[in-house]
Amino acid sequence: MRGAESALGVERTKHLAQLRDDDVTALEIRVALVGVCLLAAVGVSMAMARSLTRPLAVLRLGSARLAAEPAPQEPIRFTGRDDEFAQVVRSVNALHGHATALTERLTTLEADRKHLIGKRQSMADEREALRAELAEASAHLDRVRQSIHGTFVNLALRTLGLVERQLAVIENLEDREQDPERLATLFKLDHFATVMRRHSENLLVLAGAEHGHQHPGPVPLVDVVRAAVSEIERYERVRIATLPPHAHLAGFAADDISHLVAELLENATSFSPPDASVEVSGWLLESGEVMLSVQDEGIGVSKDRMDELNARLADFDPDAAHDQESGDGLGLGLYVVARLAARHGARVRLREQKQGGVAAVVVMPKRSWRSRPRRPRWSRRRATASP
């Protein structure tokens, strides 16, 4: 019994020792496997982190260089696989290219700006010099204009004085002459002298000077129109139609309005057939203004030319229209008409007639008219032989 128990005990002890050794060996193997797995996990994690941080570091460094100064920097180089980071790198490189181009453009523009600043300064200096020259030229032109106007006025006044003396001599001869033929010749000389007076007064109008007689009272409109007719060369072709009855023109405007109508009549007779008549008529408007019309039967003017003349007459500025009397402007006659009309606030307009020819319409303001009984016929001493 003891021998059997001892043998069983020894055998059981060996078996348990074997089981212990097997368990220890299995545990060591498991620990080794877990360590290997941990090392593999750490390695894989580090590789994955490396694969993420390396492109990010490349992008960070490249972006920092691009933001600092893109022009001298090289594009970002990335040799990894073609993934999202590679697309980002390409986008950053494209942005680098645009930034480089913009930097070069900015450099060019900066150089151009400095060049333009220098040019602008030189142009400003030249502009100041030109302004000084322009001011000097304007002052010289004003002096020359004043001198020319003074010469015009002086020459016109001298001519008018001579014509006045000539008319006085002719009138004395007419009073003493009994021969009808000689008297008719004196009447023609008287009429020519009157026309010469009107031309001399045109010089005063061109110079901007006033040379009208200030009549003490109102003047009948019919006398004003008759005096205007007597101042033109072809007075026999003029026919005076209806005029407002008992219409009297203010004394301060009588001479100028007569001169204005004479210039319109001169144009009408000059640009119409020799055998055609020119009609002068007038109406009293509801507003209290008086409208005079000078109608001819000439060839007329084109619509474009008439529109241009009416525009110039409507927008006439006596101070700025020194060159309107010649060339393609108003012409001497209409220029004198425009200046005289502007002096008294009258309105002048040209109209085309259905039967042919042109009608010049003059509307004179209410302040130029007076209503009073007729006075004896007024005379500007234009011509003793009125039509």
MIKOLLUM-654231 format. One record per residue (C-alpha): y, x, z; residue in one letter. Coordinates in steps of 0.02 Angstrom, whole numbers, plus 32768, in hexadecimal, padded with zeros to 4 digits. Layout:
YXZA
...
***
This chain:
800080008000M
807A808A802ER
804A80ED7F95G
806480567F25A
810B802A7F76E
814680DD7F64S
811480E27EADA
816C803C7E8BL
820980777EE8G
821281177E85V
81F880BA7DE3E
827C80397E13R
82F880C17E41T
82E181187D9AK
82F680747D40H
8399804E7D9BL
83D980FD7D7CA
83B380E67CC5Q
841180417CC4L
84A580947D1BR
84A981207C9DD
84A180A47C0DD
8531803E7C56D
859B80DA7C70V
857981137BBFT
85A680667B79A
864680657BE0L
867981117BA1E
865880DA7AF0I
86C1803E7B08R
875080A27B56V
8749811B7AC5A
874D808D7A48L
87E0803B7AA1V
883E80E27AA1G
881C80FA79E8V
885A804979C6C
88F680697A2CL
8918810A79CFL
88FD80B37929A
89728026795BA
89F780A17992V
89E5810278F0G
89EF80657886V
8A86802978E9S
8ADE80CE78D4M
8AB980CF7819A
8AFB801F7805M
8B968049786CA
8BAF80E57804R
8BA180807764S
8C2A800C77A4L
8CA1808877F3T
8CA181057763R
8CE8808F76DEP
8D608049775FL
8D9A80F8778AA
8DB1811D76D1V
8E17807D76BBL
8E7D80A07758R
8EA981517725L
8ECB81207670G
8F37808C76A2S
8F9780F8771DA
8FBC81787694R
8FE980EE761AL
9060809D7696A
90B1814476C3A
90DC81837614E
907381457582P
90B881B074F7A
906F825E7520P
8FCB821C7568Q
8F268218750BE
8EC4817574FBP
8E3C8150757BI
8D908191754DR
8CF681317589F
8C4781697555T
8BE380E375B0G
8B8880537567R
8BDE7FCC7501D
8BFD7F477584D
8C907EED75D3E
8CD97F907614F
8CD77FD97565A
8D367F407526Q
8DB47F5575B1V
8DC8800E7584V
8DE57FE074CDR
8E687F607501S
8EBE7FE1756EV
8EBC805E74DFN
8F087FD9746BA
8F8C7FB874EEL
8FA7807374F7H
8FC38077743BG
90437FEA7443H
9098803A74D8A
90A280E0747AT
90EB808A73E1A
9168802F744EL
919780CF74A5T
91B581267400E
9218808F73C4R
927B80907465L
92A08148744ET
92DB8127739DT
9344809473D4L
939080F97460E
93C0817F73E3A
940680FA736FD
946480AC7400R
94B68150742CK
94E0816A7376H
952980BA7369L
958E80D57408I
95DA816F73BAG
95FA81127317K
9643807E7374R
96BA80EF73D0Q
96EF8140732DS
9701809472DCM
976780597371A
97DA80EE735BD
97E680CB72A1E
9805801272C5R
9893803C733AE
98DB80AF72B5A
98C880267232L
991A7FA872A6R
99AC801D72BEA
99B880357202E
99A87F7971E7L
9A307F567266A
9A9F7FD77213E
9A777F8F7166A
9A997EDE71A5S
9B3E7F1471EEA
9B697F6B714BH
9B337ED270E8L
9B9F7E627155D
9C327ED57139R
9C127ED6707EV
9BFD7E19707DR
9C9D7E0170DEQ
9CF47E777066S
9CAE7E1A6FCFI
9CDC7D72701BH
9D8A7DB37041G
9D977DF06F8DT
9D5D7D466F4EF
9DD97CEC6FBBV
9E677D5F6F8DN
9E407D546ED3L
9E2A7C986ED9A
9ECD7C7F6F39L
9F2A7CED6EBDR
9EE07C8E6E2BT
9F077BE76E7CL
9FBA7C1E6E99G
9FCC7C4E6DE3L
9F7C7BAC6DAAV
9FF07B486E1BE
A0877BA06DD0R
A03F7B856D21Q
A0287ACB6D44L
A0DA7ABF6D86A
A11D7B106CE7V
A0B27A9F6C79I
A0EC7A056CD8E
A1A27A366CC0N
A1817A4D6C06L
A12B79A46BFEE
A1BF794F6C51D
A23879976BD0R
A1C9798B6B37E
A1E478F86ABFQ
A175792B6A2DD
A0CD78CF6A3CP
A068795D69EEE
A0B279E16A5FR
A09F796D6AF3L
9FE679576ACAA
9FD37A146AC1T
A0287A256B6AL
9FB179A26BB0F
9F1D7A0A6B73K
9F657AA66BC3L
9F827A436C62D
9ECC7A0B6C60H
9E897ABA6C40F
9EF07AFD6CD0A
9EA77A766D40T
9DF77AAA6D0FV
9E267B5F6D33M
9E627B286DDFR
9DB97AD96E04R
9D5F7B796DD1H
9DD07BDE6E42S
9DAC7B686ED1E
9CF27B856EB0N
9D0F7C3A6EE2L
9D577BFF6F87L
9CC17B8E6FA2V
9C497C1D6F7EL
9CA67C896FFBA
9C9A7BFF707EG
9D567BE67088A
9DAC7B3D708EE
9E3C7B187019H
9E5D7A5F7026G
9EFF7A047042H
9F0079A070E2Q
9F4678F970A8H
9F9F78977131P
9F4677F3710CG
9EB177A570B5P
9EA377BA6FF9V
9E6077326F85P
9DB277586F45L
9DE2772D6E93V
9E6977B36E96D
9DEE78326ED9V
9D74780B6E4CV
9E0078106DC9R
9E3A78B96E09A
9D8678F76DFDA
9D7B78B96D49V
9E1C79136D1CS
9DD379B96D57E
9D4579C46CD8I
9D5079FE6C24E
9D0079676BD0R
9D5B78E26C34Y
9D6378696BA1E
9CA6784A6BAFR
9CB0780D6C63V
9CB277536C86R
9CE077126D33I
9C7B76776D5DA
9C87760C6DF7T
9CC5765B6E99L
9CD1760E6F46P
9D7475AB6F4BP
9DF975EA6FC3H
9D8C76806FF4A
9DF6770E7037H
9DBA77BE705AL
9DF8781E70F1A
9E82789870C7G
9E2679317109F
9D9279127093A
9DEB78D66FF5A
9DFF797F6FA0D
9D4D79B96FC2D
9CFD79146F8CI
9D6479166EECS
9D2A79C86ECBH
9C7579966EF0L
9C7B79046E76V
9CCD79746DF3A
9C3E79F06DFCE
9BBE79646DE7L
9C1F79216D52L
9C2979CF6D06E
9B6C79E26D13N
9B5079346CCCA
9BC079506C35T
9B7B7A006C16S
9AC379CC6C15F
9AD0792C6BAFS
9AED790B6AF6P
9BA279226ABAP
9BB0786B6A89D
9B6178266B29A
9BCB77DF6BB4S
9BC378056C6DV
9BD877786CE9E
9C2177806D99V
9C0276EF6E0ES
9C0376CD6EC7G
9BC276516F49W
9BE5762A6FFEL
9B4376307063L
9B1775C070F5E
9B217655716CS
9BD9766C7142G
9BB8770470D4E
9BF1770F701FV
9B7D77476F94M
9BBF77926EF2L
9B5277A76E59S
9B6E78176DC1V
9AF777E76D34Q
9ADD783F6C8FD
9A6E78216BF8E
9A3178D26BDFG
998279196BCCI
996E79216C8AG
9906799F6CEAV
984E79AE6D12S
9807795B6DAEK
97DC7A016E00D
988A7A456DE1R
98DA79A66E23M
986F79AB6EC0D
98A07A616EDAE
995A7A3A6EC4L
995179A56F3AN
98F67A0F6FBCA
997B7A956FB0R
9A077A156FBCL
99B679C17053A
99947A6470B1D
9A337ABD707DF
9A767B3970FDD
9B247B7B70D4P
9B0B7C147143D
9A627C4970FDA
9A6A7C177046A
9AD77CA06FFEH
9A687CB96F65D
9A447C046F37Q
9ACB7BF76EB5E
9A737C5C6E2FS
99C67C816DE9G
99487BF76E0BD
99B27BAF6E98G
9A2B7B1E6E92L
9A9F7B626E0EG
9B597B7D6E25L
9B8B7AC66E15G
9B097A806E8BL
9B247B106F04Y
9BDD7AE36F11V
9BAB7A2B6F24V
9B317A576FB0A
9BB37ABD700FR
9C377A357001L
9BBA79AE7033A
9B827A1370CAA
9C377A2A70FDR
9C51796E710EH
9BA17933713AG
9B7F78E27090A
9AD178D37045R
9AB078FE6F8EV
9A1378D16F2FR
99DE78D36E79L
997D78426E2DR
9928782B6D86E
996077946D22Q
98E777256CC5K
995177246C27Q
995F77E26C2BG
99D4785C6C7EG
99FA78836D33V
9A5D78266DB7A
9AB0788D6E40A
9AC778226EDDV
9B4478516F65V
9B4077F3700BV
9BD978167075M
9BD977F27130P
9C3B7766717EK
9CB477DC71D5R
9CF97811712BS
9D3477617100W
9DC976FA7133R
9DE976427110S
9E9F761C70EBR
9F0975CD7060P
9F1D762F6FC0R
9FA476B26FB8R
9FFC76FB6F20P
9F8C77676EB6R
9F63780D6F06W
9F6A78AF6EA4S
9F30795D6ED1R
9F9E799D6E47R
9EFD79BD6DEBR
9F3E79886D42A
9FD479216D15T
9F7378DD6C80A
9EE278846CD4S
9E5F78346C62P
***
